[in-house]
Amino acid sequence: MRLKLTVPNLLLTALTVALAGVANADIDPERQAELLYLLKHDCGSCHGMRLEGGLGPALKPERFRQWDTKTLAAAILYGRPGTPMPPWQPFITEPEAYWLAGQLKKGIRP
């Protein structure tokens, strides 16, 4: 997905990235542990318990090199149309999706 580079779009993107960084800091360690549990058990049911692939593709950092955190967080929140990937928005917040996306990009495993 590409945004047209206009001043309003650039400002909106910058604001979104800035807010996501602030929001990530607000996720307490207990919730982070819950999110990692969700990643291992719920995401793992399709992506493999070690996230090395299954029904869904492996969730390794190499796969996400070309993805920015915003795109990955959107896939987590809204699913991937035309695939079995469901939307997780009913269960996690946007800042939590950004946090999970960051963990996946870093290669942290549950």
FIMAR-956649 format. One record per atom (N, C-alpha, C): residue in three letters; x, y, z; atom name; residue number from 0. Coordinates in nm, 2 decimals, always signed. Layout:
<rs>
+------+--------+--------+--------+------+-----+
! code !      u !      v !      w ! site ! pos !
+------+--------+--------+--------+------+-----+
!  ALA !      X !      Y !      Z !   CA ! NUM !
...
+------+--------+--------+--------+------+-----+
</rs>
This chain:
<rs>
+------+--------+--------+--------+------+-----+
! code !      u !      v !      w ! site ! pos !
+------+--------+--------+--------+------+-----+
!  MET !  +0.09 !  -0.12 !  +0.00 !    N !   0 !
!  MET !  +0.00 !  +0.00 !  +0.00 !   CA !   0 !
!  MET !  +0.09 !  +0.12 !  +0.00 !    C !   0 !
!  ARG !  +0.06 !  +0.22 !  -0.09 !    N !   1 !
!  ARG !  +0.15 !  +0.34 !  -0.10 !   CA !   1 !
!  ARG !  +0.06 !  +0.46 !  -0.07 !    C !   1 !
!  LEU !  +0.11 !  +0.55 !  +0.01 !    N !   2 !
!  LEU !  +0.04 !  +0.68 !  +0.03 !   CA !   2 !
!  LEU !  +0.10 !  +0.78 !  -0.07 !    C !   2 !
!  LYS !  +0.01 !  +0.86 !  -0.12 !    N !   3 !
!  LYS !  +0.06 !  +0.97 !  -0.20 !   CA !   3 !
!  LYS !  +0.13 !  +1.07 !  -0.11 !    C !   3 !
!  LEU !  +0.25 !  +1.11 !  -0.15 !    N !   4 !
!  LEU !  +0.33 !  +1.20 !  -0.07 !   CA !   4 !
!  LEU !  +0.28 !  +1.34 !  -0.08 !    C !   4 !
!  THR !  +0.20 !  +1.38 !  +0.01 !    N !   5 !
!  THR !  +0.15 !  +1.52 !  +0.03 !   CA !   5 !
!  THR !  +0.18 !  +1.56 !  +0.17 !    C !   5 !
!  VAL !  +0.18 !  +1.69 !  +0.19 !    N !   6 !
!  VAL !  +0.21 !  +1.74 !  +0.33 !   CA !   6 !
!  VAL !  +0.12 !  +1.68 !  +0.43 !    C !   6 !
!  PRO !  -0.02 !  +1.68 !  +0.40 !    N !   7 !
!  PRO !  -0.11 !  +1.63 !  +0.51 !   CA !   7 !
!  PRO !  -0.08 !  +1.48 !  +0.53 !    C !   7 !
!  ASN !  -0.05 !  +1.40 !  +0.43 !    N !   8 !
!  ASN !  -0.02 !  +1.26 !  +0.45 !   CA !   8 !
!  ASN !  +0.11 !  +1.24 !  +0.53 !    C !   8 !
!  LEU !  +0.21 !  +1.32 !  +0.50 !    N !   9 !
!  LEU !  +0.34 !  +1.31 !  +0.57 !   CA !   9 !
!  LEU !  +0.32 !  +1.35 !  +0.71 !    C !   9 !
!  LEU !  +0.24 !  +1.45 !  +0.74 !    N !  10 !
!  LEU !  +0.22 !  +1.49 !  +0.88 !   CA !  10 !
!  LEU !  +0.14 !  +1.38 !  +0.95 !    C !  10 !
!  LEU !  +0.04 !  +1.33 !  +0.89 !    N !  11 !
!  LEU !  -0.04 !  +1.22 !  +0.95 !   CA !  11 !
!  LEU !  +0.05 !  +1.10 !  +0.98 !    C !  11 !
!  THR !  +0.13 !  +1.06 !  +0.89 !    N !  12 !
!  THR !  +0.22 !  +0.95 !  +0.91 !   CA !  12 !
!  THR !  +0.32 !  +0.98 !  +1.02 !    C !  12 !
!  ALA !  +0.38 !  +1.10 !  +1.02 !    N !  13 !
!  ALA !  +0.47 !  +1.13 !  +1.13 !   CA !  13 !
!  ALA !  +0.40 !  +1.13 !  +1.27 !    C !  13 !
!  LEU !  +0.28 !  +1.18 !  +1.27 !    N !  14 !
!  LEU !  +0.20 !  +1.18 !  +1.40 !   CA !  14 !
!  LEU !  +0.17 !  +1.04 !  +1.44 !    C !  14 !
!  THR !  +0.13 !  +0.95 !  +1.35 !    N !  15 !
!  THR !  +0.10 !  +0.81 !  +1.38 !   CA !  15 !
!  THR !  +0.22 !  +0.74 !  +1.43 !    C !  15 !
!  VAL !  +0.34 !  +0.76 !  +1.37 !    N !  16 !
!  VAL !  +0.46 !  +0.70 !  +1.42 !   CA !  16 !
!  VAL !  +0.50 !  +0.75 !  +1.56 !    C !  16 !
!  ALA !  +0.49 !  +0.88 !  +1.58 !    N !  17 !
!  ALA !  +0.52 !  +0.93 !  +1.71 !   CA !  17 !
!  ALA !  +0.43 !  +0.88 !  +1.82 !    C !  17 !
!  LEU !  +0.30 !  +0.88 !  +1.79 !    N !  18 !
!  LEU !  +0.21 !  +0.83 !  +1.89 !   CA !  18 !
!  LEU !  +0.23 !  +0.68 !  +1.91 !    C !  18 !
!  ALA !  +0.26 !  +0.60 !  +1.81 !    N !  19 !
!  ALA !  +0.28 !  +0.46 !  +1.83 !   CA !  19 !
!  ALA !  +0.40 !  +0.44 !  +1.93 !    C !  19 !
!  GLY !  +0.50 !  +0.52 !  +1.91 !    N !  20 !
!  GLY !  +0.62 !  +0.51 !  +2.00 !   CA !  20 !
!  GLY !  +0.59 !  +0.54 !  +2.14 !    C !  20 !
!  VAL !  +0.51 !  +0.64 !  +2.17 !    N !  21 !
!  VAL !  +0.46 !  +0.68 !  +2.30 !   CA !  21 !
!  VAL !  +0.37 !  +0.57 !  +2.36 !    C !  21 !
!  ALA !  +0.28 !  +0.52 !  +2.28 !    N !  22 !
!  ALA !  +0.19 !  +0.42 !  +2.32 !   CA !  22 !
!  ALA !  +0.26 !  +0.29 !  +2.36 !    C !  22 !
!  ASN !  +0.36 !  +0.25 !  +2.28 !    N !  23 !
!  ASN !  +0.44 !  +0.13 !  +2.31 !   CA !  23 !
!  ASN !  +0.50 !  +0.13 !  +2.45 !    C !  23 !
!  ALA !  +0.55 !  +0.25 !  +2.49 !    N !  24 !
!  ALA !  +0.61 !  +0.26 !  +2.62 !   CA !  24 !
!  ALA !  +0.50 !  +0.24 !  +2.73 !    C !  24 !
!  ASP !  +0.37 !  +0.25 !  +2.70 !    N !  25 !
!  ASP !  +0.27 !  +0.24 !  +2.80 !   CA !  25 !
!  ASP !  +0.22 !  +0.10 !  +2.82 !    C !  25 !
!  ILE !  +0.27 !  +0.00 !  +2.75 !    N !  26 !
!  ILE !  +0.23 !  -0.13 !  +2.76 !   CA !  26 !
!  ILE !  +0.31 !  -0.19 !  +2.88 !    C !  26 !
!  ASP !  +0.24 !  -0.23 !  +2.99 !    N !  27 !
!  ASP !  +0.31 !  -0.28 !  +3.10 !   CA !  27 !
!  ASP !  +0.36 !  -0.42 !  +3.08 !    C !  27 !
!  PRO !  +0.45 !  -0.46 !  +3.16 !    N !  28 !
!  PRO !  +0.52 !  -0.59 !  +3.14 !   CA !  28 !
!  PRO !  +0.42 !  -0.71 !  +3.15 !    C !  28 !
!  GLU !  +0.31 !  -0.69 !  +3.24 !    N !  29 !
!  GLU !  +0.22 !  -0.80 !  +3.25 !   CA !  29 !
!  GLU !  +0.14 !  -0.82 !  +3.12 !    C !  29 !
!  ARG !  +0.10 !  -0.71 !  +3.06 !    N !  30 !
!  ARG !  +0.03 !  -0.71 !  +2.93 !   CA !  30 !
!  ARG !  +0.12 !  -0.76 !  +2.82 !    C !  30 !
!  GLN !  +0.25 !  -0.72 !  +2.82 !    N !  31 !
!  GLN !  +0.35 !  -0.77 !  +2.73 !   CA !  31 !
!  GLN !  +0.35 !  -0.92 !  +2.73 !    C !  31 !
!  ALA !  +0.35 !  -0.98 !  +2.85 !    N !  32 !
!  ALA !  +0.36 !  -1.13 !  +2.87 !   CA !  32 !
!  ALA !  +0.23 !  -1.19 !  +2.81 !    C !  32 !
!  GLU !  +0.12 !  -1.12 !  +2.83 !    N !  33 !
!  GLU !  -0.01 !  -1.17 !  +2.78 !   CA !  33 !
!  GLU !  +0.00 !  -1.17 !  +2.62 !    C !  33 !
!  LEU !  +0.05 !  -1.07 !  +2.57 !    N !  34 !
!  LEU !  +0.06 !  -1.06 !  +2.42 !   CA !  34 !
!  LEU !  +0.16 !  -1.16 !  +2.36 !    C !  34 !
!  LEU !  +0.26 !  -1.19 !  +2.43 !    N !  35 !
!  LEU !  +0.36 !  -1.29 !  +2.39 !   CA !  35 !
!  LEU !  +0.29 !  -1.43 !  +2.40 !    C !  35 !
!  TYR !  +0.21 !  -1.45 !  +2.50 !    N !  36 !
!  TYR !  +0.13 !  -1.58 !  +2.51 !   CA !  36 !
!  TYR !  +0.03 !  -1.59 !  +2.40 !    C !  36 !
!  LEU !  -0.04 !  -1.48 !  +2.36 !    N !  37 !
!  LEU !  -0.13 !  -1.48 !  +2.25 !   CA !  37 !
!  LEU !  -0.05 !  -1.51 !  +2.12 !    C !  37 !
!  LEU !  +0.06 !  -1.45 !  +2.11 !    N !  38 !
!  LEU !  +0.14 !  -1.47 !  +1.99 !   CA !  38 !
!  LEU !  +0.18 !  -1.62 !  +1.97 !    C !  38 !
!  LYS !  +0.23 !  -1.68 !  +2.08 !    N !  39 !
!  LYS !  +0.27 !  -1.82 !  +2.08 !   CA !  39 !
!  LYS !  +0.15 !  -1.91 !  +2.06 !    C !  39 !
!  HIS !  +0.04 !  -1.89 !  +2.13 !    N !  40 !
!  HIS !  -0.07 !  -1.99 !  +2.12 !   CA !  40 !
!  HIS !  -0.17 !  -1.96 !  +2.02 !    C !  40 !
!  ASP !  -0.21 !  -1.84 !  +2.00 !    N !  41 !
!  ASP !  -0.31 !  -1.81 !  +1.90 !   CA !  41 !
!  ASP !  -0.25 !  -1.79 !  +1.76 !    C !  41 !
!  CYS !  -0.15 !  -1.72 !  +1.75 !    N !  42 !
!  CYS !  -0.09 !  -1.70 !  +1.62 !   CA !  42 !
!  CYS !  -0.01 !  -1.83 !  +1.58 !    C !  42 !
!  GLY !  +0.04 !  -1.90 !  +1.69 !    N !  43 !
!  GLY !  +0.11 !  -2.02 !  +1.67 !   CA !  43 !
!  GLY !  +0.03 !  -2.13 !  +1.61 !    C !  43 !
!  SER !  -0.11 !  -2.13 !  +1.63 !    N !  44 !
!  SER !  -0.19 !  -2.23 !  +1.58 !   CA !  44 !
!  SER !  -0.19 !  -2.24 !  +1.43 !    C !  44 !
!  CYS !  -0.17 !  -2.13 !  +1.37 !    N !  45 !
!  CYS !  -0.15 !  -2.12 !  +1.22 !   CA !  45 !
!  CYS !  -0.01 !  -2.11 !  +1.17 !    C !  45 !
!  HIS !  +0.07 !  -2.03 !  +1.24 !    N !  46 !
!  HIS !  +0.21 !  -2.00 !  +1.20 !   CA !  46 !
!  HIS !  +0.31 !  -2.09 !  +1.26 !    C !  46 !
!  GLY !  +0.26 !  -2.20 !  +1.33 !    N !  47 !
!  GLY !  +0.35 !  -2.29 !  +1.40 !   CA !  47 !
!  GLY !  +0.39 !  -2.24 !  +1.54 !    C !  47 !
!  MET !  +0.40 !  -2.34 !  +1.63 !    N !  48 !
!  MET !  +0.42 !  -2.30 !  +1.77 !   CA !  48 !
!  MET !  +0.55 !  -2.23 !  +1.79 !    C !  48 !
!  ARG !  +0.65 !  -2.25 !  +1.71 !    N !  49 !
!  ARG !  +0.77 !  -2.17 !  +1.71 !   CA !  49 !
!  ARG !  +0.77 !  -2.06 !  +1.61 !    C !  49 !
!  LEU !  +0.66 !  -2.04 !  +1.55 !    N !  50 !
!  LEU !  +0.64 !  -1.94 !  +1.45 !   CA !  50 !
!  LEU !  +0.73 !  -1.96 !  +1.32 !    C !  50 !
!  GLU !  +0.75 !  -2.09 !  +1.30 !    N !  51 !
!  GLU !  +0.84 !  -2.12 !  +1.18 !   CA !  51 !
!  GLU !  +0.76 !  -2.17 !  +1.06 !    C !  51 !
!  GLY !  +0.63 !  -2.14 !  +1.07 !    N !  52 !
!  GLY !  +0.54 !  -2.18 !  +0.95 !   CA !  52 !
!  GLY !  +0.45 !  -2.29 !  +0.98 !    C !  52 !
!  GLY !  +0.34 !  -2.29 !  +0.91 !    N !  53 !
!  GLY !  +0.24 !  -2.40 !  +0.92 !   CA !  53 !
!  GLY !  +0.13 !  -2.37 !  +0.82 !    C !  53 !
!  LEU !  +0.01 !  -2.35 !  +0.86 !    N !  54 !
!  LEU !  -0.09 !  -2.31 !  +0.76 !   CA !  54 !
!  LEU !  -0.05 !  -2.17 !  +0.71 !    C !  54 !
!  GLY !  -0.01 !  -2.08 !  +0.80 !    N !  55 !
!  GLY !  +0.04 !  -1.95 !  +0.76 !   CA !  55 !
!  GLY !  +0.19 !  -1.95 !  +0.75 !    C !  55 !
!  PRO !  +0.25 !  -1.85 !  +0.69 !    N !  56 !
!  PRO !  +0.39 !  -1.84 !  +0.67 !   CA !  56 !
!  PRO !  +0.47 !  -1.82 !  +0.80 !    C !  56 !
!  ALA !  +0.60 !  -1.85 !  +0.80 !    N !  57 !
!  ALA !  +0.68 !  -1.83 !  +0.92 !   CA !  57 !
!  ALA !  +0.68 !  -1.68 !  +0.95 !    C !  57 !
!  LEU !  +0.69 !  -1.65 !  +1.08 !    N !  58 !
!  LEU !  +0.69 !  -1.51 !  +1.13 !   CA !  58 !
!  LEU !  +0.83 !  -1.48 !  +1.18 !    C !  58 !
!  LYS !  +0.92 !  -1.48 !  +1.09 !    N !  59 !
!  LYS !  +1.06 !  -1.46 !  +1.12 !   CA !  59 !
!  LYS !  +1.10 !  -1.32 !  +1.07 !    C !  59 !
!  PRO !  +1.20 !  -1.26 !  +1.14 !    N !  60 !
!  PRO !  +1.24 !  -1.12 !  +1.10 !   CA !  60 !
!  PRO !  +1.27 !  -1.10 !  +0.95 !    C !  60 !
!  GLU !  +1.33 !  -1.21 !  +0.89 !    N !  61 !
!  GLU !  +1.37 !  -1.20 !  +0.75 !   CA !  61 !
!  GLU !  +1.25 !  -1.17 !  +0.66 !    C !  61 !
!  ARG !  +1.13 !  -1.23 !  +0.70 !    N !  62 !
!  ARG !  +1.01 !  -1.21 !  +0.62 !   CA !  62 !
!  ARG !  +0.96 !  -1.06 !  +0.63 !    C !  62 !
!  PHE !  +0.99 !  -1.00 !  +0.74 !    N !  63 !
!  PHE !  +0.94 !  -0.86 !  +0.76 !   CA !  63 !
!  PHE !  +1.04 !  -0.75 !  +0.73 !    C !  63 !
!  ARG !  +1.16 !  -0.78 !  +0.67 !    N !  64 !
!  ARG !  +1.25 !  -0.68 !  +0.64 !   CA !  64 !
!  ARG !  +1.20 !  -0.57 !  +0.56 !    C !  64 !
!  GLN !  +1.12 !  -0.61 !  +0.46 !    N !  65 !
!  GLN !  +1.06 !  -0.51 !  +0.37 !   CA !  65 !
!  GLN !  +0.93 !  -0.44 !  +0.42 !    C !  65 !
!  TRP !  +0.88 !  -0.49 !  +0.53 !    N !  66 !
!  TRP !  +0.76 !  -0.44 !  +0.59 !   CA !  66 !
!  TRP !  +0.80 !  -0.33 !  +0.69 !    C !  66 !
!  ASP !  +0.73 !  -0.22 !  +0.69 !    N !  67 !
!  ASP !  +0.74 !  -0.13 !  +0.80 !   CA !  67 !
!  ASP !  +0.65 !  -0.17 !  +0.92 !    C !  67 !
!  THR !  +0.68 !  -0.12 !  +1.04 !    N !  68 !
!  THR !  +0.60 !  -0.16 !  +1.15 !   CA !  68 !
!  THR !  +0.45 !  -0.13 !  +1.14 !    C !  68 !
!  LYS !  +0.42 !  -0.01 !  +1.07 !    N !  69 !
!  LYS !  +0.28 !  +0.03 !  +1.05 !   CA !  69 !
!  LYS !  +0.21 !  -0.08 !  +0.97 !    C !  69 !
!  THR !  +0.27 !  -0.12 !  +0.86 !    N !  70 !
!  THR !  +0.21 !  -0.22 !  +0.77 !   CA !  70 !
!  THR !  +0.18 !  -0.35 !  +0.84 !    C !  70 !
!  LEU !  +0.28 !  -0.40 !  +0.92 !    N !  71 !
!  LEU !  +0.27 !  -0.52 !  +1.00 !   CA !  71 !
!  LEU !  +0.16 !  -0.51 !  +1.10 !    C !  71 !
!  ALA !  +0.16 !  -0.40 !  +1.17 !    N !  72 !
!  ALA !  +0.06 !  -0.37 !  +1.28 !   CA !  72 !
!  ALA !  -0.08 !  -0.37 !  +1.21 !    C !  72 !
!  ALA !  -0.10 !  -0.32 !  +1.09 !    N !  73 !
!  ALA !  -0.23 !  -0.32 !  +1.02 !   CA !  73 !
!  ALA !  -0.27 !  -0.46 !  +0.99 !    C !  73 !
!  ALA !  -0.17 !  -0.54 !  +0.94 !    N !  74 !
!  ALA !  -0.21 !  -0.68 !  +0.91 !   CA !  74 !
!  ALA !  -0.25 !  -0.76 !  +1.04 !    C !  74 !
!  ILE !  -0.19 !  -0.73 !  +1.15 !    N !  75 !
!  ILE !  -0.23 !  -0.79 !  +1.28 !   CA !  75 !
!  ILE !  -0.37 !  -0.74 !  +1.31 !    C !  75 !
!  LEU !  -0.39 !  -0.61 !  +1.31 !    N !  76 !
!  LEU !  -0.52 !  -0.56 !  +1.35 !   CA !  76 !
!  LEU !  -0.64 !  -0.59 !  +1.26 !    C !  76 !
!  TYR !  -0.62 !  -0.59 !  +1.13 !    N !  77 !
!  TYR !  -0.73 !  -0.60 !  +1.03 !   CA !  77 !
!  TYR !  -0.72 !  -0.73 !  +0.95 !    C !  77 !
!  GLY !  -0.63 !  -0.82 !  +0.97 !    N !  78 !
!  GLY !  -0.62 !  -0.94 !  +0.90 !   CA !  78 !
!  GLY !  -0.56 !  -0.92 !  +0.76 !    C !  78 !
!  ARG !  -0.57 !  -1.02 !  +0.68 !    N !  79 !
!  ARG !  -0.52 !  -1.01 !  +0.54 !   CA !  79 !
!  ARG !  -0.63 !  -1.07 !  +0.45 !    C !  79 !
!  PRO !  -0.70 !  -0.98 !  +0.38 !    N !  80 !
!  PRO !  -0.81 !  -1.03 !  +0.30 !   CA !  80 !
!  PRO !  -0.76 !  -1.13 !  +0.19 !    C !  80 !
!  GLY !  -0.84 !  -1.23 !  +0.17 !    N !  81 !
!  GLY !  -0.80 !  -1.34 !  +0.08 !   CA !  81 !
!  GLY !  -0.72 !  -1.45 !  +0.14 !    C !  81 !
!  THR !  -0.69 !  -1.44 !  +0.27 !    N !  82 !
!  THR !  -0.61 !  -1.54 !  +0.33 !   CA !  82 !
!  THR !  -0.68 !  -1.58 !  +0.46 !    C !  82 !
!  PRO !  -0.64 !  -1.68 !  +0.53 !    N !  83 !
!  PRO !  -0.70 !  -1.72 !  +0.66 !   CA !  83 !
!  PRO !  -0.67 !  -1.63 !  +0.77 !    C !  83 !
!  MET !  -0.58 !  -1.53 !  +0.75 !    N !  84 !
!  MET !  -0.54 !  -1.44 !  +0.86 !   CA !  84 !
!  MET !  -0.66 !  -1.35 !  +0.90 !    C !  84 !
!  PRO !  -0.70 !  -1.37 !  +1.03 !    N !  85 !
!  PRO !  -0.82 !  -1.30 !  +1.08 !   CA !  85 !
!  PRO !  -0.77 !  -1.16 !  +1.14 !    C !  85 !
!  PRO !  -0.87 !  -1.07 !  +1.16 !    N !  86 !
!  PRO !  -0.84 !  -0.95 !  +1.23 !   CA !  86 !
!  PRO !  -0.83 !  -0.97 !  +1.38 !    C !  86 !
!  TRP !  -0.73 !  -0.91 !  +1.44 !    N !  87 !
!  TRP !  -0.72 !  -0.93 !  +1.59 !   CA !  87 !
!  TRP !  -0.76 !  -0.80 !  +1.66 !    C !  87 !
!  GLN !  -0.82 !  -0.71 !  +1.59 !    N !  88 !
!  GLN !  -0.86 !  -0.58 !  +1.65 !   CA !  88 !
!  GLN !  -0.96 !  -0.60 !  +1.77 !    C !  88 !
!  PRO !  -1.05 !  -0.70 !  +1.76 !    N !  89 !
!  PRO !  -1.14 !  -0.72 !  +1.88 !   CA !  89 !
!  PRO !  -1.06 !  -0.75 !  +2.01 !    C !  89 !
!  PHE !  -0.94 !  -0.80 !  +2.00 !    N !  90 !
!  PHE !  -0.87 !  -0.85 !  +2.11 !   CA !  90 !
!  PHE !  -0.75 !  -0.77 !  +2.16 !    C !  90 !
!  ILE !  -0.69 !  -0.69 !  +2.07 !    N !  91 !
!  ILE !  -0.58 !  -0.61 !  +2.10 !   CA !  91 !
!  ILE !  -0.60 !  -0.47 !  +2.05 !    C !  91 !
!  THR !  -0.53 !  -0.38 !  +2.12 !    N !  92 !
!  THR !  -0.54 !  -0.23 !  +2.08 !   CA !  92 !
!  THR !  -0.43 !  -0.20 !  +1.97 !    C !  92 !
!  GLU !  -0.45 !  -0.09 !  +1.91 !    N !  93 !
!  GLU !  -0.35 !  -0.04 !  +1.81 !   CA !  93 !
!  GLU !  -0.21 !  -0.04 !  +1.87 !    C !  93 !
!  PRO !  -0.19 !  +0.02 !  +1.98 !    N !  94 !
!  PRO !  -0.05 !  +0.03 !  +2.04 !   CA !  94 !
!  PRO !  +0.00 !  -0.11 !  +2.07 !    C !  94 !
!  GLU !  -0.08 !  -0.21 !  +2.11 !    N !  95 !
!  GLU !  -0.04 !  -0.34 !  +2.13 !   CA !  95 !
!  GLU !  +0.00 !  -0.41 !  +2.00 !    C !  95 !
!  ALA !  -0.07 !  -0.38 !  +1.89 !    N !  96 !
!  ALA !  -0.04 !  -0.44 !  +1.76 !   CA !  96 !
!  ALA !  +0.10 !  -0.38 !  +1.71 !    C !  96 !
!  TYR !  +0.12 !  -0.25 !  +1.74 !    N !  97 !
!  TYR !  +0.26 !  -0.20 !  +1.71 !   CA !  97 !
!  TYR !  +0.37 !  -0.26 !  +1.79 !    C !  97 !
!  TRP !  +0.34 !  -0.29 !  +1.91 !    N !  98 !
!  TRP !  +0.44 !  -0.35 !  +2.00 !   CA !  98 !
!  TRP !  +0.47 !  -0.49 !  +1.95 !    C !  98 !
!  LEU !  +0.36 !  -0.57 !  +1.92 !    N !  99 !
!  LEU !  +0.38 !  -0.70 !  +1.86 !   CA !  99 !
!  LEU !  +0.46 !  -0.70 !  +1.73 !    C !  99 !
!  ALA !  +0.42 !  -0.61 !  +1.64 !    N ! 100 !
!  ALA !  +0.49 !  -0.59 !  +1.52 !   CA ! 100 !
!  ALA !  +0.64 !  -0.57 !  +1.54 !    C ! 100 !
!  GLY !  +0.67 !  -0.48 !  +1.63 !    N ! 101 !
!  GLY !  +0.81 !  -0.45 !  +1.67 !   CA ! 101 !
!  GLY !  +0.88 !  -0.58 !  +1.72 !    C ! 101 !
!  GLN !  +0.82 !  -0.66 !  +1.80 !    N ! 102 !
!  GLN !  +0.87 !  -0.78 !  +1.85 !   CA ! 102 !
!  GLN !  +0.90 !  -0.88 !  +1.73 !    C ! 102 !
!  LEU !  +0.81 !  -0.89 !  +1.64 !    N ! 103 !
!  LEU !  +0.83 !  -0.98 !  +1.53 !   CA ! 103 !
!  LEU !  +0.94 !  -0.93 !  +1.44 !    C ! 103 !
!  LYS !  +0.95 !  -0.80 !  +1.42 !    N ! 104 !
!  LYS !  +1.06 !  -0.75 !  +1.34 !   CA ! 104 !
!  LYS !  +1.20 !  -0.77 !  +1.40 !    C ! 104 !
!  LYS !  +1.20 !  -0.77 !  +1.54 !    N ! 105 !
!  LYS !  +1.33 !  -0.79 !  +1.61 !   CA ! 105 !
!  LYS !  +1.36 !  -0.94 !  +1.62 !    C ! 105 !
!  GLY !  +1.26 !  -1.02 !  +1.60 !    N ! 106 !
!  GLY !  +1.29 !  -1.17 !  +1.61 !   CA ! 106 !
!  GLY !  +1.27 !  -1.22 !  +1.75 !    C ! 106 !
!  ILE !  +1.21 !  -1.15 !  +1.83 !    N ! 107 !
!  ILE !  +1.18 !  -1.20 !  +1.97 !   CA ! 107 !
!  ILE !  +1.08 !  -1.31 !  +1.96 !    C ! 107 !
!  ARG !  +1.10 !  -1.42 !  +2.02 !    N ! 108 !
!  ARG !  +1.01 !  -1.53 !  +2.01 !   CA ! 108 !
!  ARG !  +0.94 !  -1.55 !  +2.15 !    C ! 108 !
!  PRO !  +0.82 !  -1.59 !  +2.14 !    N ! 109 !
!  PRO !  +0.74 !  -1.61 !  +2.26 !   CA ! 109 !
!  PRO !  +0.80 !  -1.73 !  +2.34 !    C ! 109 !
+------+--------+--------+--------+------+-----+
</rs>
